[in-house]
Amino acid sequence: MIIARLIAEANSLETRLDAASTAFEQAGTPVAMAGMLDFCGDVLQISFPHGETSQIVDTLTEHFGEVDVLVADHQIEIPRLFVSDMDSTMIGQECIDELADFAGIKEKVSEITERAMRGELEFESALRERVALLEGLGERAIDNCLAERIAPVPGARILVETLKSKGCRTVLVTGGFHHFADRVGQQLGFERVVGNRLAVSTGVLTGKLAGPISDASTKLTTLQEERAKLGDGARVLATGDGANDIPMMEAADYGIAYRGKPKARDAANGRIISEDLSVVLKLLGIPREEWVTG
């Protein structure tokens, strides 16, 4: 059984659903059942006896427009593990780009970041190249950057704290830096943080990294290690936006691309188009009255 959930506006819902059902039938993916989730208002759930995720998402997009959607090959459950990227996922910025602005080189660094996130550049070499450009920048710039530039996306803390209230383990794993991630993780309520470390000498960035690289393989390994601790059958949610998030999103039961780059979006079985991350809670079937908003 394949389950698809999407945020659907009431306007012309019946007409859109009828047209989508016809398209699914013609494509050999008949709809078994369809209806709104009673406890989640604007969430439409459609079930199929069989089907391919990409084809289902494409057909839903064709008839409902760009929507927040999640597709799974089982009844959707609240996950017991949540692993998330940080930059442009839990926060609305790329930390290294904003830090580079303090050195007057944001445009140059941002171009490399964008290409790396689209999967056009090898991650480690792109990371080292950007970090090298920060050589000589005072460590105090990080504190200023955090205070002036870095902010969580709407709904990020609600998502983390609500999942924790349901017994879900939360892990922030980033190709970014502990200087930022430790504080962001604490602010949002993550229980573990994994990331890269900027090398610092006498209060100045050296242009190098300290310790092992945190990259796509690190994200996947972290997910696998955390999942193993929970035992068989533990559902896993992973969110990200870039190419280096693809392995962990593919390994998760619910791999959701938040406003993702094309390659990440295509690899995921869920897509968030909205700005507010709390929409993930709707797709997981958690009623709003159970959200942790304090």
Secondary structure, DSSP 8 states (H G I E B T S, - for coil): -EEEEEE--STTHHHHHHHHHHHHHHTT----EEEE-TTSSSEEEEEESS--HHHHHHHHHHHH-S--EEEESS-----SEEEE--BTTTBSS-HHHHHHHHTT-HHHHHHHHHHHHTTSS-HHHHHHHHHHTTTT-BTHHHHHHHHHT--B-TTHHHHHHHHHHTT-EEEEEEEEEHHHHHHHHHHHT-SEEEEE-EEEETTEEEEEE-SS---HHHHHHHHHHHHHHH-TT--EEEEE-SGGGHHHHHHSSEEEEES--HHHHHH-SEEE-SS-TTHHHHHTT--GGG----
